[in-house]
Amino acid sequence: MPNFVNITVLSLLALWLLIPVLLLVVAGISARANSHASLQRAWKMGRGLTASALVASLAVAVLLMLDALGVPTNLPEAARPLGLYPDGLAVWMALLISLLGTVLLRFAEGYLKGDRGERRFLPWCLVVLASVMLLVFTHHLVVMLIAWVGVSVALHHLLTLYPERVEAQRAAWQKFVVSRLGDIALIVAVALLYARFGTFELSELFAAAAATSGGWQVEAASVALAIAALCKCAQVPLHGWLIKVMEAPTPVSALLHAGVINLGGFVWLRLFPVFDGLTLGHYLLIVVGGFTALVAVMTMLTQTSVKHALAWSTCAQMGFMLFEIGVGAYTLALAHLLAHSLYKAHSFLASGRTVRASRCERFLLAPLRQRLSLALPAAALAAAVLVVWPALVSHNPLLGVLLSLAVGSALLGLPVGIAKPKRLALFAMALALVPLYALLHGVLAPALPSTYTPLTLTAGLLGALMLASLVLVAGAVTLFPQATWVARWRVHFSQGLYLAQPLQRAVDAAAPVRPWSRSVSNTSGLKGELS
């Protein structure tokens, strides 16, 4: 029986590893497809492989739960020779990637049918999915680094799917420059960790970090890793390309915003056990992530284009996620990553319906006094619960404030004319965010190492400053929307405070993009983007 179990586990893990390899093979087949029928077969194989990855990931999750319950599966021992690291984080990410890949490929096949970009989209999309899977599965830092670069290179080809779109070319080249900066930063981080601990394997790395103190190499690696994450997650002032890539087709936007852009957060969630408490890299994430969230939230509220609003929303959400990592709220960051990916994939794939819905008449807001009479007590009650139950937010007061603000802000959009029973129901639904977060925390916490990271005074002050700034600015816009000074600042926020322009000018000067010279006689198949 034990031999049967070992063979079954090894076979399942081999299949888990084989799927991204087969995706690369199918990508090569689709790139060389010389007929419509062969291209359709490649689409079908791609969907089949991503669906198989979903099933295989569920099976690995079952093995992982059995192992946690004390049932011997020898999962870590069987995975190591294959170069895999099947922990909870890898399984959650694998489930997310395979689900998004299956849905995205099904949507894109119909969306791009008959489009001249169809033949180029499929192979590079499959390369992106395969690279992300390898990045998530691997136990080796060098393989992780190669997959990280592979994702970026393949995405560049997707962003330049239509070469005659000058703005798309400009955005793609700006992203190319930012990505290379992120690649260099990640290479430096990996080299410093190897110099300190003498290994590239994750299990050995974590064991060595737990047995020895940090040192300057670890501190410097945290800064380099923070820079890599800030580049990948499009944080200020490296965010301009994210707003301009709306020229790419909707499936590319969904793949970018729902998957690729989260990888900076994933790498931090993978490597945070190496760091002893909060480092300089954490402080960098708090400052830049918090400031990006502040600017992006206010800019998002001024946008008239659906997709530009979604892009600024992604920028803000990534800022919040990195801010949470910076203050040591790793479980909350994982929940944020997963929820944002699913939400943003749906938002982009359903953006056409969003445009139609935006044309409907909007509800008038209830009087400010009525909204505050619900929002303030709800926030106070949520805060009281968290004071009594501090373990829910890992004894982190910043997280308590953040969750309380979320409860209160959920009621600030109350429309006029809502009857009292419905107002009470909305009040209860807002408070339900606290037990809902408790449930998510309980489900996701076992996926990460149980490392307690106390909040330092410096991190607490920086985090409090960022949250206070966000509350003050958002509160001013909410309470005084007609004020002259608010209208004046809305003009500047509509352009993102012009923070992306210096990098854009530098990239344009270094690599100017010229209009496409080739004439396009048939553009009937070109899919225009929604605005």
Secondary structure, 3 states (H helix, E strand, C coil): CHHHHHHHHHHHHHHHHHHHHHHHHHHHHHHCCCCHHHHHHHHHHHHHHHHHHHHHHHHHHHHHHHHHCCCCCCHHHHHHHHCECCCHHHHHHHHHHHHHHHHHHHHHHHHCCCCCCHHHHHHHHHHHHHHHHHHHHECEHHHHHHHHHHHHHHHHHHHCCCCCCHHHHHHHHHHHHHHHHHHHHHHHHHHHHHHHHCCCEHHHHHHHHHHCCCCHHHHHHHHHHHHHHHHHCCCCCCCHHHHHHHHCCHHHHHHHHHCHHHHHHHHHHHHHHHCCCCCHHHHHHHHHHHHHHHHHHHHHCCCCCHHHHHHHHHHHHHHHHHHHHHCCCHHHHHHHHHHHHHHHHHHHHCHHHHHHHHCCCCCCECCHHHHHHHHHHHHHHHHHHHHHCHHHHCCCHHHHHHHHHHHHHCCCCCECCCCHHHHHHHHHHHHCHHHHHHHHHHHHHHHCCCCCCCCCHHHHHHHHHHHHHHHHHHHHHHHCCCCHHHHHHHHHHCCHHHCCHHHHHHHHHHCCCCCCCCCCCCCCCCCCCCC
